Amino acid sequence: MLTGKTVVLGITGSIAAYKTAYLASALKKQHCDVHVIMTKNACEFIAPLTFETLTGNKCLIDTFDRDFKFDVTHISIAKKADLIMLAPASANLIAKLANGIADDMLTTTVLASKAVKLISPAMNTNMYQNPITQDNLRKLAHYGFEIIQPATGLLACNDVGEGKMPEPEVLFEYILKHLAKEKDLIGKKVLVTAGPTQEAVDPVRFISNHSTGKMGYALAQACMLRGAEVTLITGKTAIAPPRFVDVVQVTSAKDMYDAVQQQADSAHMIFKAAAVSDYTPSVSYEHKVKKADDSLSIPLARTSDILLQLGSSKKNGQVLCGFSMETENMLENSQAKLVKKNLDMIVANNLKVEGAGFGTDTNIVTIITKDGLQELPLLSKFDTANRIIDTALELYQKEI
């Protein structure tokens, strides 16, 4: 996802510097060109050779280093960078940058660059909470730096509080948010539903399905990476929702219906990927239903059809995408659903096809619109999500 992108990692003197090695490795695995600039204090915590081995690029430390090809290095790196992440960022570095001080390779490069700048403070809790440090962080935010809030926990000094640098996986997601995809959905509001619903029989048991939420979560993440403002309404799943989206947790089909109704009017695109129960117990018992010798019958009632309601009240210019999981007559059933529910597009797959269906990291789908259909090959759910979004964006641009 980061092929052709250049990221500069700036590292200061903090025990958290070891985490940045994992971040550099993750970036390289995404084919990113990674350059590391270290302060002299940072070299006391981790060797420059570590980063040179991981990135394949010389680690820069000294502004006046003579062992390089002839160019003004801090200027050339500053121009080349798509993004600069300062992690860990000490109180000293934060103070320097907030006041325009450029007295080493790292600060001169940062001040010379017009790239996106992310800063991850890492220090003792009292130092982080010091009003001077907080004022400096506000100044940097004013100047366009994105401040990554530190984690809370046990610090290297054995104090407990905020000031820990987040884990490399978290920092990696911040970088992906800015660089992974073209921002062709900026200004768009997107609503995604995902996961199963649970219909309570009693306080112990419920009726549900096998949905894991993976397809809906992939859609929410892909829309976010493409610049959209995303609301994800999700049933209970075992996977973590993507960062940087507004998550609304629901349980039952009625919960999801109510949440969707609150959000639908403002959405430019709606992806209805949740597996909503079609039926719910007519009565939910207050106490656990005891086992009996004879069989148990549970009367069921139809739940509200969320997709049908969305189609009947669809706003001008709004793109509505439904999902259809079938075990037979996939195309016929899905095309009928497209018409009946007034959808702009529907994504169909067959549960019996290997690589598709619940719980997998891949999918094989057919995207159906009023103008025709597009059969996609076996793809990851993230790549499938982007192909679905491409079609939705084409339809949206035609609508407006």
C-alpha positions in Angstrom: 0.0 0.0 0.0 3.0 2.3 0.4 4.9 1.6 -2.8 6.4 4.8 -4.1 6.0 6.7 -0.8 8.9 8.1 1.3 8.6 8.3 5.1 11.2 9.9 7.4 11.3 8.6 10.9 12.8 11.0 13.5 14.0 9.4 16.7 15.0 11.2 19.9 16.6 10.0 23.1 14.0 7.8 24.7 13.8 4.1 25.8 10.8 3.9 23.4 13.2 4.2 20.5 13.3 0.4 20.2 9.6 0.4 19.1 10.5 2.5 16.1 12.6 -0.4 14.8 9.4 -2.5 14.5 7.7 0.5 12.8 10.5 0.8 10.2 10.3 -2.9 9.5 6.5 -2.7 9.0 6.9 0.2 6.6 9.5 -1.7 4.5 7.2 -4.7 4.2 4.8 -2.3 2.5 7.5 -1.3 0.0 8.0 2.1 1.6 11.2 4.1 1.2 12.2 4.7 4.8 14.8 7.2 6.0 15.8 7.5 9.7 17.2 10.6 11.3 18.4 10.2 14.9 19.5 12.7 17.5 22.8 12.0 19.2 21.0 11.1 22.4 18.9 8.5 20.5 22.1 6.7 19.6 22.5 6.0 23.3 19.4 3.8 23.3 19.6 2.0 19.9 22.3 1.7 17.3 22.0 3.4 13.9 23.1 0.2 12.3 19.8 -1.4 13.4 17.8 1.1 11.2 20.3 0.9 8.3 19.9 -2.8 8.2 16.1 -2.6 8.4 15.7 0.3 5.8 18.6 -0.2 3.5 19.3 3.6 3.8 22.1 5.4 5.7 20.9 6.6 9.1 21.4 10.3 9.4 22.7 11.9 12.6 25.3 14.6 12.0 24.4 17.7 9.9 28.0 18.0 8.9 28.7 14.4 8.1 31.2 14.2 5.2 30.5 10.6 4.3 27.6 11.1 1.8 27.1 12.1 -1.8 27.3 15.8 -2.3 24.0 17.4 -1.7 22.5 19.4 1.2 21.1 16.3 2.9 18.6 17.8 5.2 17.1 19.7 2.3 17.0 16.8 -0.1 15.4 14.4 2.4 12.9 17.2 3.4 11.8 17.6 -0.2 11.6 13.8 -0.8 9.5 13.0 2.2 5.8 12.4 1.8 5.5 12.1 5.6 7.6 12.7 8.7 6.9 10.8 11.9 8.7 11.9 15.0 8.6 8.9 17.3 9.6 8.9 20.1 9.5 12.7 20.4 11.1 14.0 23.6 10.0 17.2 25.4 13.3 18.8 24.2 12.4 18.1 20.5 8.9 19.3 20.9 10.2 22.6 22.5 12.7 23.1 19.8 10.2 22.7 16.9 7.5 24.7 18.6 9.9 27.6 18.8 11.6 27.2 15.4 15.0 26.0 16.7 17.0 24.0 14.1 20.3 23.0 15.6 20.7 19.4 14.4 20.0 17.2 11.4 16.5 16.2 12.7 15.1 19.7 13.5 16.6 21.3 10.3 15.0 18.5 8.2 11.6 18.9 9.8 11.6 22.7 9.5 12.7 22.5 5.9 9.9 20.0 4.9 6.4 20.7 3.6 5.5 17.0 4.2 2.7 15.8 6.5 4.2 15.8 10.1 3.1 13.4 12.9 4.5 13.7 16.4 4.3 11.0 19.1 5.3 12.4 22.5 7.1 9.9 24.8 8.3 11.0 28.3 7.6 11.0 32.0 4.0 11.8 33.0 4.9 15.0 34.9 7.1 16.2 32.0 4.3 15.5 29.5 1.7 17.2 31.6 3.9 20.2 32.3 2.1 23.3 31.1 5.1 24.3 29.0 5.1 21.0 27.2 1.3 21.2 26.6 1.7 24.8 25.3 4.4 23.6 22.9 2.2 20.8 21.7 -0.7 23.2 21.1 1.7 25.4 19.1 2.8 22.5 16.9 -0.9 21.6 16.3 -1.5 25.2 15.3 1.4 24.9 12.8 -0.1 21.8 11.2 1.5 18.9 13.1 -0.8 16.0 14.0 -0.3 15.1 17.7 -0.6 11.4 18.5 -1.9 11.1 22.0 0.4 9.0 24.3 -0.7 5.8 25.9 -1.2 5.4 29.6 0.6 2.7 31.6 3.8 1.8 33.4 6.7 4.0 32.3 10.4 3.2 32.2 10.8 5.3 35.4 8.3 3.0 37.1 5.7 5.8 37.3 2.2 5.0 36.1 0.5 7.5 33.9 0.2 9.0 30.4 3.4 9.5 28.4 4.0 6.0 26.8 4.6 6.0 23.1 1.8 3.9 21.4 2.7 0.5 20.0 4.3 0.4 16.5 1.0 -1.0 15.1 -0.8 2.1 16.1 1.8 4.4 14.6 1.7 2.4 11.5 -2.0 2.9 11.1 -1.5 6.7 11.4 0.9 6.6 8.5 -1.5 4.4 6.5 -4.3 6.9 7.1 -2.3 9.6 5.3 -0.5 7.7 2.6 -2.1 4.3 1.8 -4.7 5.5 -0.6 -5.6 8.4 -2.9 -8.1 10.7 -1.0 -10.9 10.5 -3.5 -13.6 10.4 -0.8 -12.7 13.6 1.0 -15.8 15.5 2.0 -18.0 12.4 1.7 -19.9 10.9 4.6 -20.1 7.1 4.5 -22.3 4.8 6.5 -21.3 1.1 6.8 -23.1 -1.6 8.7 -21.3 -4.8 9.7 -21.4 -8.0 11.7 -24.3 -10.1 13.0 -27.3 -9.2 15.2 -28.3 -11.1 18.2 -32.0 -11.7 19.0 -32.5 -12.6 22.7 -34.5 -15.7 23.6 -33.8 -15.3 27.3 -30.8 -13.8 29.3 -28.7 -16.7 28.3 -29.5 -17.6 24.7 -29.9 -15.7 21.4 -30.5 -16.3 17.7 -27.7 -15.1 15.5 -25.6 -16.1 12.4 -22.0 -16.7 11.5 -21.1 -13.2 10.3 -17.7 -12.0 11.6 -17.9 -8.4 10.4 -14.7 -8.7 8.3 -16.2 -7.5 5.0 -18.0 -4.5 6.6 -14.9 -3.6 8.6 -12.8 -3.8 5.5 -15.2 -1.4 3.8 -15.1 1.0 6.7 -11.3 1.0 6.7 -11.0 1.4 3.0 -13.4 4.4 3.0 -11.5 6.0 5.8 -8.1 5.5 4.0 -9.7 7.2 1.0 -10.6 10.3 3.0 -14.2 9.7 3.9 -15.9 10.5 7.2 -17.0 7.0 8.2 -19.7 5.8 10.6 -19.6 2.1 11.3 -22.7 0.5 12.9 -21.6 -2.9 14.0 -23.0 -5.9 15.8 -20.9 -7.8 18.3 -17.7 -9.3 16.7 -14.4 -10.7 17.8 -12.3 -8.3 15.7 -11.3 -4.8 16.5 -12.9 -2.1 14.4 -10.6 0.1 12.3 -9.2 3.3 13.7 -10.3 6.7 12.7 -14.0 5.8 12.2 -17.0 6.6 14.4 -18.1 3.2 15.8 -21.7 2.6 16.9 -22.1 -0.7 18.7 -25.5 -2.4 18.5 -26.9 -5.8 19.5 -30.3 -6.6 18.0 -31.9 -6.0 14.6 -34.0 -3.3 16.2 -30.9 -1.6 17.6 -29.4 -1.6 14.2 -32.5 -0.3 12.6 -32.7 2.6 15.0 -29.0 3.5 14.6 -29.2 3.4 10.8 -32.2 5.6 10.8 -30.4 8.2 12.9 -27.4 8.2 10.5 -28.8 7.5 7.0 -30.0 11.0 5.9 -26.6 12.6 6.1 -24.7 9.8 4.3 -23.5 10.2 0.7 -22.9 6.4 0.4 -24.4 3.6 2.4 -22.8 0.1 2.4 -25.3 -2.3 4.1 -22.9 -5.2 4.8 -24.4 -6.4 8.2 -26.0 -9.8 8.4 -29.2 -8.8 10.1 -31.5 -11.4 11.6 -34.7 -11.7 9.5 -36.6 -13.1 12.5 -36.6 -12.4 16.3 -38.4 -14.3 19.1 -41.9 -13.0 19.6 -41.3 -13.0 23.3 -38.0 -12.6 25.1 -38.1 -14.4 28.4 -37.1 -12.5 31.5 -35.5 -15.6 33.1 -33.6 -18.5 31.7 -35.9 -21.0 30.0 -35.4 -24.4 31.7 -34.8 -27.6 29.8 -37.8 -29.8 29.5 -38.3 -33.4 28.4 -40.4 -32.4 25.5 -39.4 -30.2 22.6 -39.4 -26.4 22.8 -41.0 -24.2 20.2 -40.0 -20.5 19.9 -42.5 -18.3 18.0 -40.7 -15.9 15.7 -41.7 -12.5 14.3 -40.2 -10.6 11.3 -37.7 -7.9 12.0 -37.9 -4.6 10.2 -36.3 -4.7 6.8 -33.5 -2.0 7.1 -32.5 -2.2 3.5 -36.0 -1.9 2.2 -36.6 1.1 4.4 -33.4 2.8 3.2 -34.3 2.2 -0.5 -37.8 3.6 0.0 -36.5 6.8 1.6 -33.2 7.2 -0.4 -32.1 10.8 -0.9 -31.3 12.3 -4.3 -27.6 11.7 -5.1 -27.3 9.1 -2.3 -25.7 5.7 -3.3 -27.2 2.7 -1.6 -25.3 -0.6 -1.7 -26.8 -3.9 -0.4 -25.2 -7.3 0.0 -26.6 -10.7 -0.9 -25.3 -14.0 0.3 -26.9 -16.9 -1.5 -26.5 -20.7 -1.7 -28.3 -21.1 -5.0 -29.6 -18.9 -7.9 -27.3 -16.1 -6.8 -27.6 -13.8 -9.7 -31.4 -14.1 -10.1 -32.1 -13.7 -6.4 -29.7 -10.7 -6.1 -31.0 -8.9 -9.2 -34.5 -9.3 -7.8 -33.4 -7.8 -4.5 -31.7 -4.9 -6.3 -35.0 -3.9 -7.9 -37.4 -4.7 -5.0 -35.4 -2.7 -2.5 -34.5 0.2 -4.9 -30.7 -0.2 -4.6 -28.1 1.4 -6.7 -25.9 -1.7 -6.5 -25.7 -5.0 -4.8 -22.7 -7.2 -3.9 -23.5 -10.9 -4.3 -21.6 -14.0 -3.3 -22.2 -17.7 -2.9 -21.6 -19.2 0.5 -20.7 -22.5 -1.1 -17.8 -21.1 -3.2 -14.4 -21.7 -1.7 -12.8 -18.4 -0.5 -16.1 -16.6 -0.1 -18.6 -16.3 2.8 -18.3 -15.9 6.5 -15.1 -15.9 8.5 -12.6 -15.8 5.6 -10.0 -13.2 4.8 -10.9 -13.4 1.1 -14.0 -13.0 -1.0 -15.4 -13.8 -4.5 -18.2 -11.4 -5.3 -20.2 -10.1 -8.2 -21.1 -6.4 -8.2 -24.5 -5.9 -9.8 -25.9 -2.5 -10.9 -28.9 -1.6 -13.0 -26.5 -1.4 -16.0 -24.9 -4.8 -15.6 -22.6 -6.9 -13.5 -18.9 -7.2 -12.7 -17.5 -10.6 -11.6 -14.4 -10.1 -9.4 -11.8 -12.8 -8.9 -10.6 -14.2 -5.5 -9.3 -11.1 -3.6 -8.6 -10.1 -0.1 -11.6 -8.5 1.6 -9.7 -5.2 1.7 -9.1 -5.4 -2.1 -12.7 -6.4 -2.6 -13.8 -3.5 -0.6 -11.9 -1.0 -2.7 -13.4 -2.5 -5.9 -16.9 -2.1 -4.4 -16.1 1.5 -3.4 -14.8 2.2 -7.0 -18.2 1.2 -8.4 -20.1 3.2 -5.7 -18.0 6.3 -6.5 -18.7 6.0 -10.2 -22.4 5.8 -9.5 -22.2 8.8 -7.1 -20.4 10.9 -9.7 -23.1 10.1 -12.2 -25.9 11.0 -9.7 -24.4 14.4 -9.0 
